[in-house]
Amino acid sequence: MKGSEILRIAARWVPGATLRPFGRPVALFFHGVVPQITDARIEINHHTADAFRAIVMRLKRGFNVLPLNALDDVLKRPERHTRTVFLMADDGYANTLEVAAPILEELHLPWTLFVSTENIETGDWNPLILARLFLYFAPDGSYSVPHFQQIIDLGGADQRGTIAQSFLQGLKHLPADEAREVVSAMKCAFPAGKLDRLSCQFASERYLTWSEVEALHRRGVEIGAHAHWHWPLNEFQTLNYLREQARSARQAIASRLGSCRYFAYPFGNLGDVSTNAVHAVRDAGYTHAFTTFSGTLRSSLDPWRLPRYALRPEEPNLDSVLPMLRLADRRVARLSVNIPATC
Ligand SMILES: [Zn+2]
C-alpha cells in the first residue's frame, strides 16, 4: 500500500481540529472535472463536478487558498501558513474551462493550470489515454507493437484489464521517439472512423486550445508548463530531449502570455523524473517545479522538486489529510537534493 493511502486511512480516525496546529502549506492538484464519469477505465483523470465542488468548498471554508505568486513568501515562512493551500490542475483539459473554472470563480479561489504545450497545439490524445483506448476498444486480435517483444492479445474484458497494467508501465519506460512510434501503431489498430467516434464518446479527454488557455489566463488563472509533450521526463529520455521539453514549453507559454515561471513534471512520481530533468527545468529558467510526491512546502526543499498532493476522486477527510502530509516530509527530503542555483 502506498504511503498516501495509509495516510488517508489514518486520517479517518483523527479529527481535523486535533491536527490543526500541525498544519503546513501544501500544494494540491487535480486534472479535469466532468459532469459524470461514464467509463472509469478511460476517464481516470477526472473528478465529477459534485465531488470537486465538495472538495473546493471544504478548502474555501477551512483553508487559505492563495495564488501561486505567494509561493516565495510561503516557502520562507511556512510556520506562518499553517492553513495555506495552492490549488493546481495538470494537463490542460478543456473541461477545466467548461466545468472547473466556473466553480472556482464562484468561490473566488485562485488556481494554476499546467499545460503540455504540444498537446494544446495539436489536440492529440494524452498518449497513455490513447493506450487505454487501444487496450479496451481496439478490435479483438493479436497485435505486434513496436518496441514490445511480446504480442499483445486483446480479447475479453478480463484479459484486456490484465494486460493493461504491464503494458502501460512498459510504455512509460520507452524513450519519447519510440513511444511516438507506439502511439502511431495503436492509432492504426482502429478501423476507419473509430477513433473519431471515441473522441465524441470521451469528450472529457479533449485538450484546451490556445485561445481557451488565453481566456483562462485573462480570467486570472496562472499558467505553468507541464512539458511540451505529455510524456515522463525519466531516465529513459536523452539530455537533449529533456532540455527541449523544458525550453520549448516555457517559450510557447511566455510568447503568448508574457511569462512562465512554474513547471509541473508529467506523472511526476518516483521513476517519472530524472535528475537530468530537474536540471533541465532549472536551466530553462523556471523558478519552481512540482512533482507528485506528497508532502508539505518549506524552504529547505529543492525549489525544482517541490511536493504536491494528488486529490483523490473524493476527499471526505481533507481537514485531517492535509496536516498529516507532514508525515510524508521525511520521504520527500530523502528524494530532494539541493541544487546550487548557479551551477
Ligand atoms: Zn499530466
Residues whose N, C-alpha, C, O or C-beta is under 5 A from the ligand:
A	BS01	ZN	D90 D91 P266 F267
